[in-house]
Amino acid sequence: MVKEDIIKEFTSLKGVGKAKAELLIKNGFDSIEKLKNSSVEDLKKVKGISEKNANDILTQLKGEKKEETKISKEKVKVKKE
């Protein structure tokens, strides 16, 4: 994935602007998947990412995952009926 595309994905998260997105990339977080699999402690190691910011990022990412699961379950229910 091209750096500009990664920045676009990261900046879609509340609390992540272009500067923070670039910091995340420079510190090895070069995909949404890597962010999802990280911990608050991992993200706090990045200069400019506070504990609150790290929590907010992870909550948003995990919230998206839960929503996808909910949608998948709804599709299964519809197919059964």
C-alpha positions as CSV (number, residue, x, y, z in Angstrom):
1,M,0.0,0.0,0.0
2,V,1.2,3.5,-0.9
3,K,2.1,5.8,2.0
4,E,-0.5,8.3,1.0
5,D,-3.2,5.6,1.2
6,I,-2.1,4.6,4.6
7,I,-2.1,8.2,5.8
8,K,-5.7,8.6,4.4
9,E,-6.8,5.5,6.4
10,F,-5.1,6.6,9.6
11,T,-6.5,10.2,9.3
12,S,-10.0,8.7,9.1
13,L,-9.6,7.9,12.8
14,K,-10.8,10.6,15.2
15,G,-7.7,12.2,16.9
16,V,-5.3,11.2,14.1
17,G,-4.2,14.0,11.8
18,K,-1.5,13.9,9.1
19,A,1.3,14.5,11.5
20,K,0.3,11.7,13.8
21,A,-0.3,9.4,10.9
22,E,3.2,10.0,9.6
23,L,4.6,9.4,13.1
24,L,2.8,6.1,13.3
25,I,4.2,5.0,10.0
26,K,7.7,6.0,10.9
27,N,7.4,3.9,14.0
28,G,6.4,0.8,12.1
29,F,2.6,1.0,12.1
30,D,2.2,0.9,8.4
31,S,-1.2,-0.6,8.2
32,I,-4.6,-0.5,10.0
33,E,-4.1,-4.2,10.8
34,K,-0.9,-3.4,12.7
35,L,-2.7,-0.7,14.6
36,K,-5.5,-3.1,15.5
37,N,-3.0,-5.7,16.8
38,S,-1.1,-3.2,18.9
39,S,-1.6,-2.3,22.6
40,V,-2.0,1.0,24.3
41,E,1.6,0.6,25.5
42,D,2.9,0.0,22.0
43,L,1.2,3.2,20.7
44,K,2.3,5.3,23.7
45,K,5.9,4.6,22.7
46,V,5.3,6.9,19.7
47,K,6.2,10.5,20.5
48,G,3.0,12.5,20.3
49,I,0.6,9.7,21.1
50,S,-0.8,10.0,24.6
51,E,-2.5,7.2,26.6
52,K,-5.9,8.8,25.8
53,N,-5.1,9.0,22.1
54,A,-3.9,5.4,22.1
55,N,-7.1,4.3,23.8
56,D,-9.3,6.3,21.4
57,I,-7.5,4.8,18.4
58,L,-7.9,1.2,19.6
59,T,-11.5,1.7,20.7
60,Q,-12.4,3.0,17.2
61,L,-10.6,0.1,15.5
62,K,-12.1,-2.6,17.7
63,G,-15.5,-0.9,17.4
64,E,-15.3,-1.3,13.6
65,K,-14.5,-4.9,14.0
66,K,-17.5,-5.5,16.3
67,E,-19.7,-3.7,13.8
68,E,-18.5,-5.9,11.0
69,T,-19.3,-9.0,13.1
70,K,-22.8,-7.6,13.9
71,I,-23.4,-7.1,10.2
72,S,-22.2,-10.6,9.4
73,K,-24.6,-12.1,12.0
74,E,-27.5,-10.1,10.6
75,K,-26.8,-11.5,7.1
76,V,-26.8,-15.0,8.5
77,K,-30.2,-14.4,10.1
78,V,-31.6,-13.0,6.9
79,K,-30.4,-16.0,4.9
80,K,-31.9,-18.5,7.5
81,E,-35.4,-16.8,7.2
